[in-house]
């Protein structure tokens, strides 16, 4: 699990750099220090978002325990402040970390040591507790664990970096499952003569509860996360066979949530085997050339045969005339 992958995940939520913007040269020293990443300690690649999010399932009023790993890629020690925040979602689905210190997840999560110093080039484990209110609504409650690095001082500049990783707590109970399919894309195995097409589709959970999806493309099961959490987007991929001769291809994606609610998305496109067409054109061109060459030789030989026959006919016609002339000359000489 690399820092780059974690940084991308955090940036999708609310990675922020807060600084007093003074001289550019001074700012660069503090800004060049990589921020400390925060990732789950016990997830797997088959978990939502490849295991890069915190995921818990607790009943209303229940208490849980978890652990995280702080990753300091810098060559200097960094002081990190850890806290939880709720996540707000815009109508477009974009997520942002709430500034409210008491809303939702922010009041549910407590770190055993909220301020720690992470040595350089070190992975440091930390623990936290989760307490779900007794009146929590059923469904997925979405928040974020924030790792705030700094302040880092560079002359007159103070730099504070924050990286946030999504944090989910699912409270069991009656909920409504809702999702839709989006971004159906395809990639041919070769632009010249494709034999397969890679297909990717995203499942967007617009409801308030996680669900177990089943995604098929033309009847073939696609691979992806075994869970889709609330307000999350998960990609699913599958490789399909393409006829050697290409032609029209139609993709039909069918997705179900927990074996019930179903969504369908279709797409059509043409597959053109350009290399096959080029080979066919070369073969046809060679055949046409050979046929044309043979036809020309045949016509030439016919013309030569005709000319030879005409010459022979002329010679045969000339022989009696020459004999008659020879006879006349012989009589005159007598």
Secondary structure, DSSP 8 states (H G I E B T S, - for coil): --HHHHHHHHHHHT-EEEE----HHHHHHHHTS---EEEESS--TTSGGGGTSEEEE--TT-EEEEEEEEEE-SSS-EEEEEEEEEEEE-TTS-EEE---SSSGGGGTEEESSSEEEE-TTEEEEEEEEEE--TT--SEEEEEEEEEEEEEEEETTEEEEEEEEEEEEEEE-S-----EEEEEEEEEES-SSS-SEEEEEEEEEE-SSS-B-EEEEETTEE-EE-S-B-TT-EEEEEEEEE--TT-EEEEEEEEEEETTTEEEEEEEEEEE--HHHHHHHHHHHHHHHHHHHHHHHHHHHHHHHHHHHHHHHHHHHHHHHHHHHHHHHHHHHH-
